[in-house]
Amino acid sequence: MLGFLLATSCNKVNNDHHIVLLLKKEVSRNIGGKIELGKLINFKWDKLLILPPYTNINRIEKTHNISLKPIKHSRIDIREDINQIVFFEDNKIIKMIEFPRSSGDFENAHQSELFTRANANFKIFATNPPQTTPNSKPWIILKKISVNFIDG
């Protein structure tokens, strides 16, 4: 498998709470619909990576031939409450969010896929039969629409 090298700076990239709130709002109001992250997230980015709970960062770095050093402090390797979404521009990590799974869980995120801006599209649905989060909200799943993701 051919990878691509994403050069990153050594600076720490922290959670962008504004984007988390925006995504939470859009997911909750579009259940049964879809969300296109390339259109919703309006700063400049060209790729994103979704990291599920307990992700082995070293394995992802090797699989995709990338450096995730600027986000290692978030400890996704020991967290179960979030999916981490990492945004890249010109092969550099520019932003990341810690998206609570209770607000929307990415189906098959365990694959740690890289998406382009054009194919970061997800169908939003509530589980059937209904499951609930600890705060009694319905469990929401985001399922990728496009199968044309960037494969390391």
C-alpha positions as CSV (number, residue, x, y, z in Angstrom):
1,M,0.0,0.0,0.0
2,L,1.4,3.3,-1.0
3,G,1.3,6.0,1.6
4,F,1.7,9.7,1.5
5,L,3.8,11.7,3.9
6,L,2.2,14.4,5.9
7,A,4.8,16.7,7.4
8,T,3.6,18.2,10.7
9,S,5.0,20.8,13.0
10,C,5.9,19.8,16.5
11,N,3.4,22.3,18.0
12,K,0.5,20.9,19.9
13,V,-2.9,21.2,18.2
14,N,-5.8,21.5,20.7
15,N,-9.5,20.8,20.5
16,D,-11.4,23.4,18.6
17,H,-14.6,23.8,20.6
18,H,-16.3,26.0,18.0
19,I,-16.2,23.2,15.4
20,V,-17.4,20.7,18.0
21,L,-20.5,22.8,18.7
22,L,-21.1,23.4,15.0
23,L,-20.9,19.7,14.3
24,K,-23.1,18.8,17.3
25,K,-25.8,21.2,16.1
26,E,-25.7,20.0,12.5
27,V,-25.8,16.3,13.5
28,S,-28.8,16.8,15.9
29,R,-30.8,18.7,13.4
30,N,-30.1,16.4,10.4
31,I,-31.0,13.0,11.8
32,G,-32.3,11.0,8.8
33,G,-30.3,13.3,6.4
34,K,-26.7,13.8,5.6
35,I,-23.8,16.0,6.6
36,E,-21.1,17.1,4.2
37,L,-18.1,18.1,6.3
38,G,-16.4,19.7,3.2
39,K,-19.2,22.2,3.0
40,L,-19.9,22.6,6.7
41,I,-16.3,23.1,8.0
42,N,-15.4,26.4,6.3
43,F,-11.7,26.9,7.1
44,K,-9.1,25.8,4.6
45,W,-8.4,22.0,4.8
46,D,-7.9,19.3,2.3
47,K,-8.0,16.0,4.2
48,L,-9.3,14.7,7.5
49,L,-8.7,11.6,9.6
50,I,-11.2,10.1,11.9
51,L,-9.6,8.3,14.9
52,P,-11.9,6.2,17.0
53,P,-11.6,5.4,20.7
54,Y,-8.5,3.4,21.8
55,T,-6.7,4.2,18.5
56,N,-3.0,3.1,18.5
57,I,-1.4,6.3,17.2
58,N,1.9,4.6,16.3
59,R,0.0,2.0,14.1
60,I,-1.9,4.8,12.3
61,E,1.3,6.8,11.7
62,K,2.9,3.7,10.1
63,T,-0.3,2.7,8.2
64,H,-0.7,6.1,6.6
65,N,2.9,7.2,6.7
66,I,2.1,10.3,8.7
67,S,3.1,12.0,11.9
68,L,0.5,12.6,14.5
69,K,2.8,14.1,17.2
70,P,0.8,17.4,17.4
71,I,-2.3,15.6,18.7
72,K,-0.8,12.8,20.8
73,H,-1.4,14.8,24.0
74,S,-5.2,14.2,23.6
75,R,-4.6,10.5,24.5
76,I,-7.1,8.9,22.1
77,D,-5.4,5.6,22.8
78,I,-7.0,5.5,26.3
79,R,-10.3,7.4,25.6
80,E,-13.6,5.8,24.8
81,D,-15.9,8.8,24.9
82,I,-14.8,10.6,21.7
83,N,-13.9,10.2,18.1
84,Q,-11.0,12.5,17.2
85,I,-11.2,14.3,13.9
86,V,-7.9,15.6,12.6
87,F,-7.9,18.2,9.8
88,F,-4.9,18.6,7.4
89,E,-3.9,21.3,4.9
90,D,-0.9,21.0,2.7
91,N,0.2,17.9,4.6
92,K,0.1,19.6,8.0
93,I,-2.2,19.1,10.9
94,I,-4.0,22.4,11.3
95,K,-7.0,21.6,13.6
96,M,-8.5,18.7,15.5
97,I,-11.7,18.1,17.4
98,E,-12.7,15.7,20.1
99,F,-16.2,14.8,19.0
100,P,-18.3,13.2,21.8
101,R,-19.6,9.8,20.8
102,S,-22.8,10.7,22.7
103,S,-23.5,13.4,20.0
104,G,-22.8,11.1,17.1
105,D,-20.6,8.1,16.6
106,F,-18.8,7.3,13.4
107,E,-19.7,3.9,12.0
108,N,-16.6,1.8,11.2
109,A,-14.3,4.6,12.5
110,H,-12.1,1.8,13.7
111,Q,-10.6,1.8,10.2
112,S,-9.1,5.3,10.8
113,E,-9.8,6.5,7.3
114,L,-8.4,9.5,5.6
115,F,-11.0,11.5,3.7
116,T,-10.7,14.2,1.1
117,R,-12.8,17.4,1.5
118,A,-15.0,16.2,-1.4
119,N,-15.8,12.8,0.1
120,A,-16.2,13.5,3.9
121,N,-19.9,12.9,3.6
122,F,-22.0,11.0,6.2
123,K,-25.6,9.7,6.5
124,I,-27.0,10.5,10.0
125,F,-29.4,8.1,11.6
126,A,-30.6,7.0,15.1
127,T,-30.1,3.3,16.0
128,N,-32.9,0.9,15.3
129,P,-34.0,-0.5,17.7
130,P,-33.5,2.6,19.6
131,Q,-30.5,2.8,22.0
132,T,-29.8,5.7,24.2
133,T,-26.8,7.5,25.5
134,P,-26.2,7.8,29.3
135,N,-28.1,11.2,29.2
136,S,-31.1,9.4,27.5
137,K,-30.6,11.0,24.1
138,P,-30.9,8.6,21.1
139,W,-27.6,7.0,20.0
140,I,-26.7,8.7,16.7
141,I,-24.6,7.0,14.0
142,L,-22.7,8.7,11.2
143,K,-22.1,6.4,8.3
144,K,-19.9,7.3,5.4
145,I,-21.6,7.9,2.1
146,S,-18.6,7.9,-0.2
147,V,-16.5,4.8,-0.4
148,N,-13.7,6.7,-2.2
149,F,-11.5,7.5,0.8
150,I,-7.8,8.0,0.7
151,D,-6.2,4.7,1.7
152,G,-2.8,5.5,3.3
